[in-house]
């Protein structure tokens, strides 16, 4: 006995030493994960933002036009650079429905893409079907016709060839995945933040763990679904196309695919943080060691959460349009504030419904976090609304604007309910202060000891460490007393469990402030579910500012046909001039000739304003001397412009022709 007694203190001391080593090792692992998270965040940070949500601004030949002879290529010009998904991104079909494009489309000028055509096309009506991906990750598609010689009957349907990119069953499933992704992010980040910032003892409470783990599983699953469905989503394909390895490879190489892959890698790191939060962090240990783990979780987890939010900000609306350098960090902060508020709200609702009583100190701290999150959301939301809407008319006349109004109304309702919850939190705290004789300890102690609800007379208090449940008691309680059959003992155990549950529920209902708070928080959580759905729809809608600008802009580009004759060998021909997008501001000029030329010159004049001539020197776009291009041509004012076209076919053979066109 003496020898054994001598060994016990040594064993206890050894166990304590090992316990002290665990938090230190965890802290070192968390530090390494922080570095990895920062490196992953930098992968997307290098992505160059584009100018705006893309829209088709001009085509050559122009939509619905009739040209005298077959063009060598078809060109499409967009309001920004877009992503083309392979050789089928631009298809040209003859009247019988057969393809006559000859090669993959290529970017021939900034924002302009061309596909070559088969030589010697006969007269008739041709259909051009196209699909692309805007820089903010949304698919766009359409179709138009032009005719050679004269219009003809065609077997091609514009509605069918315009495609179903972003729609159909695949589009619906993709949108569900996006909604689940936002929900998972809110639960994962908000639940973890609730534990670290409001209730550290909640790390040992089962409903809290379920919320955070559910968030991680949901976000991971939705990310995998989005990665697989991305190819059929942008091409208008079917679910079977998700297994196309070539399409998956193209997705991974895109901006959105890179964001999804980075999100998966960050979620792998987040899984380790979650394991530490609900594992080593709940174990007893020295106070300073627990502080190290807490610091590692707070700093490292915050960086991982920020990097996760950046996977949305760097691949969606914030990465395009005005002031992207400001919009991206603002969007990240906005997402984190949403998670802190709604995720903490969901965690609190789960505990109030299924878990032990939440300490009044934790309630007070979450009330402050929620208030701060709302203030941040208001500030960042006002900036985002101005950036994406721009005018009151765009707010009321576009789908984006109407969704934004619905979101603002839902936030106002949520804030109103939250203010009621905040008042009930104050009453819970006041009741706790008045009943100081009844222990209701905060659970921030290192061991995570639960709060104690004032118990009814004759009943044991319910704590976090041993929450009352509907399950039958275990251990010695289920053992059959002497003279009692096992069946009767089990029946008595179930009766005792039912009575304990009923007493617990009566005690909860008797606590009026907590009962009212529980109902208020559950109502908040229900409104938050609807708010998240509206937010998801908002992020998938074309911004109001872009939609309004596209609607105000004239369709198509200016196209002129200019015959010329330089009086030299091979000097007689025709030049097709395209001014795209054909409105005041920056334009791109394309000139196509049917004979070889050595030099092309263009000058623009606006006589009514005594402006010009604005001289432009196009550069050869191919090696034949038959396609010349000038980009960034500034035509600052609308009106009746004159264009002087100078064509030189040899050292001495040259002619200048003048035409007039209207610029809107």
VEXDOPA-462632 format. One line per field, with one value per residue (C-alpha): residue in one letter; residue number from 1; x, y, z. Coordinates in steps of 0.25 Angstrom, whole numbers. Example, Ala and Ser with C-alpha at 12.3 -4.5 7.8 and 13.67 -1.06 7.14 Angstrom:
# residues 2
aa	a; s
i	1; 2
xx	49; 55
yy	-18; -4
zz	31; 29
This chain:
# residues 664
aa	x; x; x; x; x; x; x; x; x; x; x; x; x; x; x; x; x; x; x; x; x; x; x; x; x; x; x; x; x; x; x; x; x; x; x; x; x; x; x; x; x; x; x; x; x; x; x; x; x; x; x; x; x; x; x; x; x; x; x; x; x; x; x; x; x; x; x; x; x; x; x; x; x; x; x; x; x; x; x; x; x; x; x; x; x; x; x; x; x; x; x; x; x; x; x; x; x; x; x; x; x; x; x; x; x; x; x; x; x; x; x; x; x; x; x; x; x; x; x; x; x; x; x; x; x; x; x; x; x; x; x; x; x; x; x; x; x; x; x; x; x; x; x; x; x; x; x; x; x; x; x; x; x; x; x; x; x; x; x; x; x; x; x; x; x; x; x; x; x; x; x; x; x; x; x; x; x; x; x; x; x; x; x; x; x; x; x; x; x; x; x; x; x; x; x; x; x; x; x; x; x; x; x; x; x; x; x; x; x; x; x; x; x; x; x; x; x; x; x; x; x; x; x; x; x; x; x; x; x; x; x; x; x; x; x; x; x; x; x; x; x; x; x; x; x; x; x; x; x; x; x; x; x; x; x; x; x; x; x; x; x; x; x; x; x; x; x; x; x; x; x; x; x; x; x; x; x; x; x; x; x; x; x; x; x; x; x; x; x; x; x; x; x; x; x; x; x; x; x; x; x; x; x; x; x; x; x; x; x; x; x; x; x; x; x; x; x; x; x; x; x; x; x; x; x; x; x; x; x; x; x; x; x; x; x; x; x; x; x; x; x; x; x; x; x; x; x; x; x; x; x; x; x; x; x; x; x; x; x; x; x; x; x; x; x; x; x; x; x; x; x; x; x; x; x; x; x; x; x; x; x; x; x; x; x; x; x; x; x; x; x; x; x; x; x; x; x; x; x; x; x; x; x; x; x; x; x; x; x; x; x; x; x; x; x; x; x; x; x; x; x; x; x; x; x; x; x; x; x; x; x; x; x; x; x; x; x; x; x; x; x; x; x; x; x; x; x; x; x; x; x; x; x; x; x; x; x; x; x; x; x; x; x; x; x; x; x; x; x; x; x; x; x; x; x; x; x; x; x; x; x; x; x; x; x; x; x; x; x; x; x; x; x; x; x; x; x; x; x; x; x; x; x; x; x; x; x; x; x; x; x; x; x; x; x; x; x; x; x; x; x; x; x; x; x; x; x; x; x; x; x; x; x; x; x; x; x; x; x; x; x; x; x; x; x; x; x; x; x; x; x; x; x; x; x; x; x; x; x; x; x; x; x; x; x; x; x; x; x; x; x; x; x; x; x; x; x; x; x; x; x; x; x; x; x; x; x; x; x; x; x; x; x; x; x; x; x; x; x; x; x; x; x; x; x; x; x; x; x; x; x; x; x; x; x; x; x; x; x; x; x; x; x; x; x; x; x; x; x; x; x; x; x; x; x; x; x; x; x; x; x; x; x; x; x; x; x; x; x; x; x; x; x; x; x; x; x; x; x; x; x; x; x; x
i	1; 2; 3; 4; 5; 6; 7; 8; 9; 10; 11; 12; 13; 14; 15; 16; 17; 18; 19; 20; 21; 22; 23; 24; 25; 26; 27; 28; 29; 30; 31; 32; 33; 34; 35; 36; 37; 38; 39; 40; 41; 42; 43; 44; 45; 46; 47; 48; 49; 50; 51; 52; 53; 54; 55; 56; 57; 58; 59; 60; 61; 62; 63; 64; 65; 66; 67; 68; 69; 70; 71; 72; 73; 74; 75; 76; 77; 78; 79; 80; 81; 82; 83; 84; 85; 86; 87; 88; 89; 90; 91; 92; 93; 94; 95; 96; 97; 98; 99; 100; 101; 102; 103; 104; 105; 106; 107; 108; 109; 110; 111; 112; 113; 114; 115; 116; 117; 118; 119; 120; 121; 122; 123; 124; 125; 126; 127; 128; 129; 130; 131; 132; 133; 134; 135; 136; 137; 138; 139; 140; 141; 142; 143; 144; 145; 146; 147; 148; 149; 150; 151; 152; 153; 154; 155; 156; 157; 158; 159; 160; 161; 162; 163; 164; 165; 166; 167; 168; 169; 170; 171; 172; 173; 174; 175; 176; 177; 178; 179; 180; 181; 182; 183; 184; 185; 186; 187; 188; 189; 190; 191; 192; 193; 194; 195; 196; 197; 198; 199; 200; 201; 202; 203; 204; 205; 206; 207; 208; 209; 210; 211; 212; 213; 214; 215; 216; 217; 218; 219; 220; 221; 222; 223; 224; 225; 226; 227; 228; 229; 230; 231; 232; 233; 234; 235; 236; 237; 238; 239; 240; 241; 242; 243; 244; 245; 246; 247; 248; 249; 250; 251; 252; 253; 254; 255; 256; 257; 258; 259; 260; 261; 262; 263; 264; 265; 266; 267; 268; 269; 270; 271; 272; 273; 274; 275; 276; 277; 278; 279; 280; 281; 282; 283; 284; 285; 286; 287; 288; 289; 290; 291; 292; 293; 294; 295; 296; 297; 298; 299; 300; 301; 302; 303; 304; 305; 306; 307; 308; 309; 310; 311; 312; 313; 314; 315; 316; 317; 318; 319; 320; 321; 322; 323; 324; 325; 326; 327; 328; 329; 330; 331; 332; 333; 334; 335; 336; 337; 338; 339; 340; 341; 342; 343; 344; 345; 346; 347; 348; 349; 350; 351; 352; 353; 354; 355; 356; 357; 358; 359; 360; 361; 362; 363; 364; 365; 366; 367; 368; 369; 370; 371; 372; 373; 374; 375; 376; 377; 378; 379; 380; 381; 382; 383; 384; 385; 386; 387; 388; 389; 390; 391; 392; 393; 394; 395; 396; 397; 398; 399; 400; 401; 402; 403; 404; 405; 406; 407; 408; 409; 410; 411; 412; 413; 414; 415; 416; 417; 418; 419; 420; 421; 422; 423; 424; 425; 426; 427; 428; 429; 430; 431; 432; 433; 434; 435; 436; 437; 438; 439; 440; 441; 442; 443; 444; 445; 446; 447; 448; 449; 450; 451; 452; 453; 454; 455; 456; 457; 458; 459; 460; 461; 462; 463; 464; 465; 466; 467; 468; 469; 470; 471; 472; 473; 474; 475; 476; 477; 478; 479; 480; 481; 482; 483; 484; 485; 486; 487; 488; 489; 490; 491; 492; 493; 494; 495; 496; 497; 498; 499; 500; 501; 502; 503; 504; 505; 506; 507; 508; 509; 510; 511; 512; 513; 514; 515; 516; 517; 518; 519; 520; 521; 522; 523; 524; 525; 526; 527; 528; 529; 530; 531; 532; 533; 534; 535; 536; 537; 538; 539; 540; 541; 542; 543; 544; 545; 546; 547; 548; 549; 550; 551; 552; 553; 554; 555; 556; 557; 558; 559; 560; 561; 562; 563; 564; 565; 566; 567; 568; 569; 570; 571; 572; 573; 574; 575; 576; 577; 578; 579; 580; 581; 582; 583; 584; 585; 586; 587; 588; 589; 590; 591; 592; 593; 594; 595; 596; 597; 598; 599; 600; 601; 602; 603; 604; 605; 606; 607; 608; 609; 610; 611; 612; 613; 614; 615; 616; 617; 618; 619; 620; 621; 622; 623; 624; 625; 626; 627; 628; 629; 630; 631; 632; 633; 634; 635; 636; 637; 638; 639; 640; 641; 642; 643; 644; 645; 646; 647; 648; 649; 650; 651; 652; 653; 654; 655; 656; 657; 658; 659; 660; 661; 662; 663; 664
xx	0; 11; 18; 6; 2; 16; 14; 1; 6; 16; 6; -3; 8; 12; -2; -2; 11; 6; -7; 1; 9; -4; -9; 5; 6; -8; -3; 9; 0; -10; 1; 5; -9; -10; 2; -4; -18; -11; -4; -17; -23; -12; -16; -29; -23; -15; -27; -29; -43; -50; -58; -73; -84; -83; -93; -92; -90; -88; -86; -80; -88; -99; -111; -121; -113; -111; -97; -94; -83; -79; -71; -58; -61; -72; -68; -75; -71; -75; -75; -63; -54; -61; -58; -61; -64; -56; -59; -74; -74; -78; -85; -90; -101; -105; -120; -120; -114; -100; -88; -80; -70; -56; -48; -48; -52; -41; -39; -35; -36; -39; -53; -55; -55; -56; -58; -54; -64; -63; -59; -70; -83; -95; -106; -116; -119; -109; -110; -99; -101; -91; -89; -79; -76; -76; -64; -74; -76; -90; -92; -98; -103; -111; -113; -115; -116; -110; -112; -103; -109; -123; -131; -136; -144; -136; -138; -131; -139; -133; -139; -133; -119; -119; -117; -121; -108; -110; -125; -132; -131; -116; -117; -127; -118; -106; -114; -118; -103; -100; -111; -105; -91; -95; -103; -92; -82; -91; -93; -78; -72; -84; -84; -69; -69; -81; -72; -60; -66; -78; -78; -66; -73; -82; -71; -75; -90; -95; -105; -93; -84; -96; -98; -83; -81; -93; -88; -75; -81; -91; -81; -72; -83; -88; -74; -72; -86; -83; -70; -76; -88; -81; -78; -92; -97; -89; -91; -106; -103; -109; -105; -98; -88; -83; -75; -68; -53; -50; -60; -56; -42; -47; -55; -43; -35; -45; -46; -59; -52; -40; -48; -56; -43; -37; -50; -48; -34; -38; -49; -38; -31; -44; -47; -34; -39; -52; -46; -37; -49; -57; -46; -33; -40; -50; -39; -34; -21; -12; -19; -7; -7; -22; -20; -10; -20; -30; -21; -18; -32; -36; -25; -24; -39; -41; -31; -37; -51; -46; -40; -53; -61; -50; -54; -67; -62; -51; -60; -74; -80; -69; -58; -64; -69; -66; -55; -51; -40; -50; -61; -54; -50; -63; -70; -61; -65; -80; -79; -72; -82; -94; -88; -85; -99; -108; -98; -98; -113; -115; -106; -113; -126; -121; -117; -129; -138; -130; -119; -116; -119; -109; -102; -107; -93; -92; -106; -101; -88; -96; -105; -93; -87; -100; -102; -88; -90; -103; -96; -85; -95; -102; -89; -84; -98; -100; -87; -90; -104; -98; -88; -97; -110; -105; -118; -132; -138; -129; -134; -148; -148; -138; -139; -126; -132; -145; -138; -130; -142; -147; -134; -135; -149; -145; -133; -142; -152; -140; -134; -148; -149; -134; -138; -148; -139; -129; -139; -142; -127; -127; -138; -131; -119; -128; -135; -121; -116; -129; -128; -113; -116; -118; -105; -105; -91; -85; -78; -65; -57; -46; -53; -66; -75; -90; -99; -110; -124; -132; -139; -152; -154; -150; -143; -128; -122; -120; -106; -98; -89; -101; -113; -126; -131; -143; -134; -135; -125; -113; -104; -109; -123; -127; -123; -135; -137; -138; -151; -154; -154; -145; -157; -163; -150; -149; -163; -160; -148; -155; -166; -155; -149; -162; -165; -151; -153; -167; -161; -150; -160; -169; -157; -153; -167; -168; -155; -163; -151; -144; -157; -159; -145; -145; -158; -152; -139; -146; -154; -141; -135; -147; -146; -131; -134; -143; -132; -121; -130; -132; -117; -114; -123; -117; -103; -107; -114; -108; -105; -115; -105; -100; -114; -119; -107; -109; -123; -120; -109; -113; -113; -102; -91; -89; -86; -83; -79; -70; -66; -52; -43; -28; -27; -15; -14; -23; -28; -43; -51; -60; -57; -67; -65; -70; -70; -73; -81; -85; -88; -80; -68; -58; -60; -53; -52; -51; -48; -50; -46; -47; -34; -20; -16; -3; -8; -22; -24; -37; -41; -54; -60; -72; -76; -87; -78; -65; -58; -48; -42; -38; -28; -27; -16; -22; -12; -13; -20; -16; -5; -14; -15; -30; -34; -29; -33; -32; -35; -38; -43; -50; -62; -66; -80; -92; -97; -95; -80; -72; -62; -51; -45; -32; -27; -14; -11; 3; 14; 7; -8; -17; -31; -39; -54; -64; -77; -86; -92; -99; -93; -102
yy	0; 10; 7; 9; 21; 27; 24; 31; 45; 43; 37; 49; 59; 52; 53; 67; 69; 62; 70; 83; 78; 76; 91; 95; 85; 90; 104; 101; 93; 105; 114; 106; 105; 120; 121; 111; 119; 132; 125; 120; 133; 139; 130; 137; 151; 151; 150; 162; 168; 171; 184; 180; 169; 165; 168; 167; 181; 178; 168; 167; 165; 172; 165; 164; 170; 166; 166; 166; 154; 144; 149; 143; 142; 146; 155; 158; 169; 170; 180; 173; 161; 148; 134; 125; 110; 103; 101; 102; 116; 122; 113; 118; 110; 110; 110; 95; 95; 90; 97; 106; 111; 107; 107; 111; 125; 135; 148; 157; 171; 175; 170; 165; 150; 144; 131; 128; 123; 113; 120; 121; 121; 122; 132; 130; 133; 128; 127; 130; 124; 128; 125; 131; 133; 147; 151; 151; 136; 137; 130; 138; 133; 137; 136; 145; 144; 150; 148; 147; 152; 151; 145; 131; 121; 114; 101; 107; 112; 124; 120; 106; 111; 122; 111; 109; 113; 116; 110; 97; 86; 88; 102; 100; 90; 99; 110; 101; 98; 113; 115; 103; 108; 122; 114; 105; 117; 124; 112; 109; 122; 128; 116; 116; 131; 129; 119; 128; 141; 139; 125; 117; 107; 104; 96; 84; 86; 76; 86; 95; 85; 80; 94; 96; 82; 83; 96; 90; 77; 86; 96; 84; 77; 89; 93; 79; 80; 93; 89; 77; 84; 97; 91; 87; 100; 110; 101; 98; 83; 72; 65; 55; 66; 67; 54; 61; 61; 71; 81; 79; 82; 95; 99; 97; 106; 117; 128; 121; 108; 113; 119; 106; 98; 108; 107; 92; 93; 104; 95; 84; 93; 98; 83; 83; 96; 90; 77; 86; 95; 83; 74; 80; 93; 86; 78; 82; 89; 100; 114; 120; 108; 109; 124; 120; 110; 121; 131; 121; 118; 132; 137; 125; 123; 137; 137; 124; 130; 142; 134; 126; 139; 143; 131; 138; 152; 150; 142; 149; 163; 170; 166; 173; 187; 200; 201; 187; 190; 195; 186; 173; 175; 182; 169; 160; 169; 168; 153; 151; 161; 153; 140; 146; 150; 140; 128; 132; 134; 119; 114; 121; 116; 102; 103; 110; 99; 86; 89; 94; 108; 119; 127; 142; 146; 139; 145; 159; 157; 151; 163; 172; 164; 164; 179; 182; 172; 180; 193; 187; 181; 195; 202; 191; 189; 204; 204; 191; 196; 209; 202; 192; 200; 214; 221; 221; 218; 205; 202; 201; 196; 184; 171; 173; 186; 179; 168; 178; 185; 171; 169; 182; 180; 166; 172; 183; 172; 164; 176; 179; 165; 166; 178; 170; 159; 169; 174; 160; 158; 170; 164; 151; 158; 166; 154; 147; 159; 159; 144; 145; 134; 124; 120; 123; 123; 127; 116; 123; 114; 106; 93; 98; 96; 98; 109; 105; 108; 110; 97; 94; 89; 75; 74; 74; 86; 84; 88; 88; 77; 68; 73; 67; 58; 50; 37; 27; 28; 19; 11; 7; 14; 3; -8; -16; -15; -27; -34; -25; -31; -24; -20; -13; -6; -1; 4; 11; 17; 23; 29; 35; 41; 46; 53; 59; 65; 70; 77; 83; 88; 94; 101; 107; 112; 117; 126; 136; 144; 132; 126; 139; 140; 126; 129; 142; 136; 125; 135; 142; 129; 127; 141; 139; 126; 134; 146; 136; 131; 145; 149; 136; 141; 155; 150; 142; 154; 164; 177; 188; 198; 189; 185; 199; 203; 192; 195; 210; 207; 205; 191; 186; 194; 204; 196; 203; 198; 207; 203; 209; 209; 213; 212; 202; 187; 180; 194; 192; 186; 189; 192; 188; 197; 194; 204; 196; 198; 210; 220; 232; 228; 217; 209; 199; 200; 188; 189; 177; 178; 168; 172; 172; 186; 191; 202; 207; 221; 226; 240; 244; 258; 264; 276; 281; 283; 286; 274; 267; 261; 250; 242; 227; 217; 203; 191; 179; 168; 156; 154; 156; 171; 170; 172; 184; 188; 200; 199; 210; 220; 232; 238; 247; 252; 247; 253; 252; 248; 247; 236; 238; 225; 225; 212; 209; 197; 200; 211; 220; 215; 222; 227; 234; 232; 239; 234; 239; 231; 234; 232; 230
zz	0; 3; -10; -18; -10; -14; -28; -29; -28; -38; -48; -45; -47; -60; -65; -62; -70; -82; -81; -81; -94; -102; -102; -106; -117; -122; -122; -131; -140; -141; -144; -156; -161; -160; -169; -179; -179; -182; -194; -199; -198; -207; -218; -221; -217; -230; -239; -247; -246; -258; -262; -260; -262; -277; -288; -303; -309; -324; -334; -349; -357; -349; -344; -354; -365; -380; -385; -400; -399; -389; -377; -374; -359; -349; -337; -324; -315; -300; -290; -283; -285; -283; -282; -294; -292; -303; -318; -316; -310; -323; -333; -347; -354; -368; -372; -371; -357; -361; -354; -363; -353; -356; -343; -329; -325; -321; -315; -327; -319; -305; -302; -316; -320; -334; -340; -355; -365; -376; -389; -400; -392; -401; -399; -388; -373; -363; -348; -338; -325; -313; -299; -289; -274; -269; -260; -248; -250; -257; -270; -281; -295; -307; -322; -334; -349; -361; -376; -388; -401; -396; -385; -386; -378; -367; -359; -347; -336; -328; -315; -316; -320; -309; -300; -285; -278; -264; -264; -265; -254; -254; -251; -240; -233; -235; -228; -217; -215; -214; -204; -196; -197; -191; -180; -177; -176; -166; -157; -157; -155; -147; -138; -135; -133; -123; -114; -115; -113; -105; -98; -97; -88; -100; -106; -97; -101; -111; -119; -121; -127; -136; -142; -145; -150; -159; -164; -168; -174; -182; -187; -192; -198; -206; -210; -217; -223; -229; -234; -241; -247; -251; -265; -269; -262; -271; -284; -282; -281; -273; -260; -268; -273; -258; -261; -273; -268; -279; -275; -260; -264; -271; -258; -249; -258; -257; -247; -240; -241; -234; -223; -221; -220; -210; -202; -201; -196; -186; -181; -179; -170; -163; -160; -151; -144; -141; -135; -126; -122; -118; -114; -107; -104; -95; -87; -73; -73; -68; -70; -78; -87; -90; -93; -103; -110; -109; -116; -127; -129; -130; -139; -148; -148; -152; -163; -169; -168; -175; -186; -187; -189; -199; -208; -211; -211; -221; -231; -231; -232; -223; -232; -244; -246; -239; -228; -227; -218; -208; -211; -209; -194; -191; -197; -188; -175; -179; -180; -167; -160; -166; -161; -147; -146; -153; -149; -134; -135; -140; -130; -119; -124; -124; -110; -105; -112; -109; -99; -85; -80; -86; -76; -75; -77; -91; -95; -91; -99; -112; -111; -112; -124; -131; -129; -135; -146; -150; -150; -159; -168; -170; -173; -183; -189; -192; -200; -207; -211; -216; -224; -230; -232; -235; -237; -231; -245; -245; -231; -235; -250; -249; -243; -235; -229; -225; -218; -211; -206; -201; -194; -187; -182; -177; -170; -163; -158; -153; -146; -140; -134; -130; -122; -114; -112; -106; -96; -92; -90; -81; -73; -72; -66; -56; -52; -49; -41; -33; -30; -26; -16; -27; -35; -50; -52; -65; -73; -77; -66; -73; -69; -76; -64; -69; -64; -54; -56; -43; -40; -35; -21; -20; -33; -36; -44; -59; -64; -77; -72; -71; -79; -76; -88; -91; -91; -80; -69; -70; -61; -47; -50; -60; -51; -46; -31; -23; -26; -38; -52; -62; -71; -59; -56; -70; -69; -56; -62; -74; -65; -57; -70; -74; -61; -61; -75; -71; -59; -67; -77; -67; -60; -74; -76; -62; -65; -73; -78; -83; -89; -97; -101; -107; -115; -120; -124; -131; -139; -143; -148; -157; -163; -165; -173; -183; -183; -187; -198; -203; -202; -210; -221; -221; -223; -235; -242; -251; -243; -246; -250; -261; -266; -266; -274; -284; -286; -289; -299; -313; -318; -329; -335; -347; -360; -373; -386; -394; -409; -413; -425; -424; -439; -438; -440; -431; -425; -427; -415; -404; -389; -378; -366; -352; -341; -328; -319; -327; -316; -310; -302; -305; -318; -326; -341; -350; -365; -375; -389; -401; -407; -401; -395; -390; -381; -376; -369; -363; -358; -351; -351; -344; -352; -343; -332; -340; -334; -341; -350; -340; -347; -345; -350; -350; -349; -357; -350; -359; -369; -382; -381; -381; -367; -359; -345; -336; -321; -311; -321; -313; -320; -308; -313; -320; -333; -348; -351; -363; -366; -376; -380; -387; -394; -400; -409; -413; -411; -421; -422; -411; -409; -399; -397; -388; -381; -371; -359; -346; -333; -321
